[in-house]
């Protein structure tokens, strides 16, 4: 087994860290609100956005012209520096993915939130990415089913609404300011949909009964510590960091909102999935299958490794991807909240779509065809269901 502190495999390139958007503020002036509203209109109804500042500002490379079915010369893979992306972190750092790719070079880019990763994927700057489900759904909807396919799950659970200690119930949130990682991201949608269920009105420009300010996770921690935010709906390890290092408390654990009636797995909801550009998958099915082999091995390793070894490996990969390790109590709490699984929990996606419509970040649409689990089922030897929403 590879040591997580060893040099990356030879055909793996150093990661490029991509941070979505500029610094967010807890209270937006009117100009920023207008800008966010315009961005939301593009998010809901516009075409695929182009990421023009990826890979140190270089233009996206041209699409690979290899004949269909040939292994790609390079696979450009995105993921986040979050514990919920541990299958990617471990798959890259331990060499599981690169080893399965063989002669195909693995290049990686680290993103801060889902919508930015989707922009890069649609621009051709990456070929596949680990991501939350809602940005993937939104891309599929905007492209009328032509942009991406979900090819596997990666993680379930690991998202919480954490708040100031004096907030004891949903009724205390009126007039408060909350954060999410990025407008249209999975936690942003979950927060907006939950607030709607509590009788609150929210708007994508930050106005409403409760102000929601999409904010980069590290800045959310600082703003909360400074008393400028009342809470945030966050993935791990950020929920644990606010609880253990900033004195926050859990108001909502998202696992309590999923009773299992849609997936057969109570308490589980998709937090991280693996998606691929449809054209890349069509041109290079063997490369996609190799990626999935590495992904399955990574998930299997995470579920079999002793807790200490798992935490050490993830922490080393986080230091490489995000620039810092986590304290032992933070990573331990984070891992207790997450289930690593290749099942994308397809039965939950109609509700995820409906939540995006409620949140105002997507529109109602037919998402049949969003899944292509054939390669996953071939690699894993199991029958993971697409719940009638694609191929399996």
N, C-alpha and C positions, 0 to 999 in steps of 0.2 A: 504494500500500500504506500502510495506516495506521501511524503512528508509535506504538510501544507506550507512549510517555510522554504521548501526547495524552489529553485528556479522553475518557471513555467515550461511546459513542453516546447520543443524546438519550433514547431509550426504555429505556435500561438504568439500573437503580437501583443505588445503592451496595451492595456485598456486606455481609452480616452474617456474622460469624465464629462458628461453633458449635464448642465444645470438648466432646468426649464425656467425661462422667464427671468425678469429682473427681481430685485428685492421687493417683497410685498410689505405693505404697512397695515397695521390693524384698523386704521380709519382712513378711507380713501377720500381725497378731494374729488370734486365733480369731474374733473378731467380724466382721472383714472377710472371713475365709474363708467364714463362714456366709453373709454377704451376697452374695459372689460365687457361691456354690453356688446360692443362691436365684435369682439373676439367670440363671444357666445353665439352671436348670429352666424358667424362662420362655422363654429363648432357644430351647430344644429343643422344648418342647411347648405353649407358651402361644399365645394369640392375638396379633394385631398390636399391638405396643406403641404407646402414644400419647406423642408428644413434646409436653410441656406447656410447655416453656420455650424456644420458638423465636420469633425475631423480637422480642427484648427482652421476653419473657414474655407477649406478646399471644396470645389464643386463635387457633387456626388458622381461616382464613377458610372460609366455607361453600363447598361445591362449586359450580362454575360451572353455572348453570342453562340455558346456551345450548343450542339445539337441536343434535342430533347433526350433526357435519360442519362446524359453524361454526368459524371461527378463534377461538381463545380471546382474551379481552381481555388476559390476562396469562399468561406462562409462568414458573413459579417453578422455578429450576434449581439443583441442588446440585453441589458438587465439592469436592476437597481441595486444600490448598496443597502438593502434592507434584509433583515433576517427572514422575511417572508419570501425572499428570492434565494434562499439557501441552496435549492437544487442547482441554480445557475452558479452561485458563488463556489460551491464545492465541485460542481461539474467542470468548471474552468480551472480552479486552483489545483485540484487533484488530478487533472488530466483525463478525466473520464470522457469528456466530449472530444477533445483533440485526438485522443488515441483512437476513437472510433472513426473519426474523419479521415484518418490515414494521410494521404498525400494532399488532401484539401486543407489549405491554410485557414486557421481560425483567427479572426480578428474580433475584438470585443469593444463595446462602448457602454459606459455606465451612465444611466439617466437618473433624473431626480423624480420624474412622475410620468404617468402613462401617456397623456396627450403629446408630450414632446417626443416620446419613443415612436408613437404612431406617425408623427410628422416625418421622422427620419425613415421609417419603414416605407411610407408612401412615396418619399422622394428617392428611394433606391439607395440611401446611405447605409442601411442595414437590410438584411434579408429575413431575419427572424428575430423575435424578441420575447423575453419573459415580461409579463405585463399583467395588470389587473383586468378583469373581464369587461368593465364598462367602456374603456377606450377602444377595446377590440370590437365590441358590439357597435359602437358609434361609427367606426371606420367602415365596417361591413354595411351598415345602413346607408351611410353617405355615398358609398360607391355602388349601391344597388347590388351588393353581393359579389363584387368583382375584385376587392382589394386583398383581403386576408382570409385565412382559415385558422380556426383553433385546432391544434393537433395533439394537445395533451394538457392535463392539469399539472400543477406543480405544488401548490400549497393551499390549504383551507384554514380558515380561522385567522386569528391574530390581528384583529382590528377592534378598537374600543374608542368610545367617547370619554375623554378624561377632562375633568373640570376643576375649578377652584374648590377647596374644601367647604366653603360656605354654601355652595350650590347643592341642594339636597334632593331636588326633584325637577322634572321637566318644567314645572310651573315657574321655576326660578330663572329660566333662560330668557324670558322676554326682555328685550332691550340689550341683551348681552352680545359680545363679539366672539365668535368661534372661528377656528381655522380648519382648513383641509389642505392636503398636499398640492392639489391643482384643480382648477375648474374642469369639470367633466371627468375627473379621475374617479376610481371606484369608491374611495372613502368620501369624496365630495358628494357623489350621488347618494351614497348611503345616508350621509348626514342630512342632506336636503329632504330625502324621502321620509326619513324618520321624523324630522321636525314637522313636515306636513301632516304626518299621522298624529302628531300631538296638537294639531290645530294652529300651527304657526305658518305664516306666509314668509317665504324667502324669495329673493330675486338674484339673478346671476350678476347684477351690478353691485351686490353687497348691501342693498337696501332691504327693508322688510322688518318683520317683527323681531327677527334675530339676524344680526349681520354675520355673513360668512365671508371670510377673507382667505382665498387660496394663498398659501404661504409655503415657501420651501421649509422642509421639516426642521433643519437645524435652526433656522430663524424662528420657527414656531417655539422651540424650546426656549430660546433667549427672550422672546417677547413675553412668553408665559412667566418666566422667572422675573421679568421686569414689571409684571402686573399689567401689561398692555393687552393681554388676551385672557378671556374667561375660560377657555377650554379649546379642545380640538378633537376631531375624529381622525385617528391615526393608525397606521399599520405598525407592526413591530419592526424594530425595537423602540420606536419613538413613543408609543403609548407607555411602555415600561420606563423609558427614560424620564418622562414627565412625572410618573408616579413615584419613582424611586429617587430621583435627583432634584425634582422641582416641587414636590409636595402635592401633586395633583391626586385626585381620587377618581375611581371609575364610576361614571353615571350610567353608561350603557356598555355592556359587553355584547358585541354584535352576534355572538354565537347564540345568545338567548332569544334572538329574533327569528331564528331558523329552527322550526320544529321537526324537520326531516320529512315532511309530507311531500316535498317536491323532489327530494334526492334519495330518500330512504336512509339518510344519515343525519340524525338529529344533531344540531349544534354545528354542523359543517356548512360552510358557504365558500364559494371560490374567491380566493384572495389573489392568487398568482396562477397564470396559465401560460402556455407556450403557443405563440402564433407564428405563422409564416406568410410571407408574400406569396400570393397564389401563382404568379408567373414563375417565381423562383422554384416553387414546389413542382410545377409542371415541367420546367426545364431540367430539374435536378432531383428527381425522386430518390435516387440512391443517397444523395447527400442529406436529404431530409430524414431518411431512414437511419442514417448513421448518427445524425444529431439526436434522434429519439433513442437510439441505443445508449448513447452516452447519458442522456437525460434519465432514462430508466435506471441505469446503474447508479447515478447520483442519488436518486430518490431511495433506492434500495439501501445504499450505504448509509444515508441519513437515518433510516428506520432501523438499521441493525447496529450502528456504532454505539458504544458506551457513551453516556451523557457527557463525560469530561472530554473524551476524544472529539466528539461532535462539536462541542462548544469551542474547543481549541482550533479546529479546522475552520469553522465559520468565522471566528474572530480574526484569524490570519487572513482569510479572504476579504473580510470587511476592511481590514487595514489597507489592503492593496486597492480595493475598489473605492472606498469612501474616505480613506486617509486616517482612520483611527479605529482602534479596538474598543470593545465594550467592556464595562465592568462586569465582574462575574455574576453579580446579582441581577443585572439587567439582562444579560444573555440567557441566564437560567429562567427568569420569569418569562421572557419572550418565547423561548422554546416550549414552555409548558402550554402556551396558548395556540400553538400551530400544529396542524397535521400535514405531513408531507405525503402527497398522493399524486399519481398520474391521472386520476379520474378528475375531469373538469367539472363534474357535477352538473351535467347538461340539463337536468330537469329544473334547475334554478334559473335558466336564462330568460325565460319569458317574464319572470318577476323582475330580474335585473333590468330588462328592457323597459318594463312598465315603470320601474323606479327612475330610470333615466328620463322618461317622458314627464313624470311627476316633478323631477328636479329641474326640468327645463333645459336639459343639456343634450337631448336627442329627440327624435320624433318617432311616432308609432310606425312600425314597418314589419314586413315579413322577414324573419331571420332564418327561415329554412335554408339549409346549405352552409350555415356558418361553421359547422364541424366537419372535419375530415379525419376520422380516427382510424382509418384503415391501416396506416403504417404503424401506429401505436399498438393496435391489436395484433398485428403481425409480429412486432418486436417483443411485446410483453407476453404473448401467448394467452392473454386473457381477453374477455369480451367487454370492453368498456362501452357503455351506451351513449349514443348521441341524442337520445330522447326524441327521436323523430325529426331532429334538426340538422341532419346531415348524414354523411356516409360513415359506416362503421365496419 
